[in-house]
Amino acid sequence: QVQLVESGGGLVQAGGSLRLSCAASGRILSIYTMGWYRQAPGKQRELVAHIPNAGNTNYADSVKGRFTISRDNAKNTVYLQMTALKPEETAVYYCNAGVIGTDYRDREVWGQGTLVTVSS
């Protein structure tokens, strides 16, 4: 079993900043990619950013220059630093990871989500 636990969501005013964290735990052999998605009310879940083990990070066009994704591989943790937040970015933010378990099986894992509310 592999679990992702997010933290750092909350209420922030427009223009403010928040930092989300997501820690992976369980029977992990390796994590080859980690990322953040979000789902606003009435909308589909969308990619915010992802960071693979190798290669470049990838951001949604709408967050480029304002959000930064980073990883601490020693802690199996991914972060999302969000700045200049907009009310339309109110959503549940989900952590996602591509994981090879100790059983050598490849699995995609999701966190439970953390709510970010941006007030105008």
C-alpha positions in Angstrom: 0.0 0.0 0.0 1.1 3.5 -0.8 -0.5 6.6 0.6 -0.2 10.3 -0.3 -1.1 12.9 2.4 -1.5 16.5 1.4 -1.4 19.5 3.7 -1.2 23.3 3.5 -4.5 24.2 2.0 -6.7 26.9 3.5 -8.2 30.3 3.0 -6.1 33.1 1.4 -6.9 36.5 0.0 -6.5 37.2 -3.7 -2.9 37.9 -4.4 -1.7 35.9 -1.5 0.4 32.8 -1.3 0.1 29.2 0.0 2.5 26.3 0.1 1.1 22.8 -0.3 2.9 19.7 0.7 2.4 16.0 -0.1 4.2 13.2 1.5 4.2 9.7 0.2 4.5 6.7 2.5 4.2 2.9 2.4 5.8 0.2 0.5 7.7 2.3 -2.0 10.6 1.2 -4.1 10.7 4.4 -6.2 8.7 7.4 -7.2 9.2 8.3 -10.8 6.9 11.3 -11.0 4.9 13.5 -8.7 2.4 16.3 -9.4 -0.5 18.4 -8.5 -3.9 18.6 -10.0 -6.9 20.7 -9.0 -10.7 20.5 -9.4 -12.9 23.5 -9.1 -16.6 23.2 -8.4 -18.4 22.0 -11.5 -15.2 21.6 -13.5 -13.0 18.7 -14.5 -9.8 17.9 -12.7 -6.8 19.6 -14.4 -3.1 19.3 -14.2 -1.4 22.1 -12.3 2.2 21.0 -12.4 4.3 17.8 -12.4 7.9 17.0 -11.7 9.4 13.8 -13.0 12.6 12.2 -11.8 14.3 13.2 -15.0 13.4 15.9 -17.4 11.8 19.2 -17.1 8.9 20.2 -14.8 5.6 20.9 -16.5 3.1 23.6 -15.6 -0.3 24.6 -16.8 -0.1 27.8 -18.8 -2.4 29.5 -16.3 0.1 29.1 -13.4 3.4 29.6 -15.2 5.5 32.2 -13.4 3.4 32.1 -10.3 3.5 28.5 -9.0 6.6 26.4 -8.4 6.7 22.7 -7.9 9.6 21.0 -6.1 10.6 17.7 -4.6 12.5 16.4 -1.7 13.3 12.8 -2.8 14.8 11.9 0.6 11.4 12.6 2.2 9.3 11.4 -0.7 7.6 14.8 -0.6 6.4 17.2 -3.3 5.6 20.8 -2.7 3.6 23.4 -4.6 4.4 27.0 -3.8 1.6 29.2 -5.1 1.8 33.0 -5.3 -0.4 35.7 -6.7 -3.5 33.5 -6.2 -6.7 34.3 -8.0 -10.3 33.6 -6.8 -10.9 31.4 -9.8 -8.1 29.1 -8.5 -10.4 28.1 -5.6 -10.4 24.3 -5.9 -9.5 21.0 -4.2 -5.9 20.4 -5.0 -4.8 16.7 -5.4 -1.4 15.2 -5.2 -0.6 12.5 -7.7 2.4 10.1 -7.9 3.7 7.4 -10.2 5.1 4.8 -7.9 6.9 1.5 -8.1 6.0 -0.5 -5.1 8.2 -3.0 -3.3 6.2 -5.6 -5.2 7.6 -4.1 -8.4 4.2 -3.1 -9.5 3.7 0.3 -11.2 0.8 2.2 -9.7 -0.7 5.7 -9.9 -1.6 7.0 -6.5 -3.8 10.0 -5.5 -4.1 11.9 -2.3 -7.4 12.8 -0.6 -7.2 16.4 -1.7 -6.7 19.7 0.2 -9.1 22.6 -0.3 -7.7 26.0 -1.3 -10.1 28.9 -1.1 -9.1 32.3 -2.6 -11.3 35.1 -1.5 -11.7 38.3 -3.6 
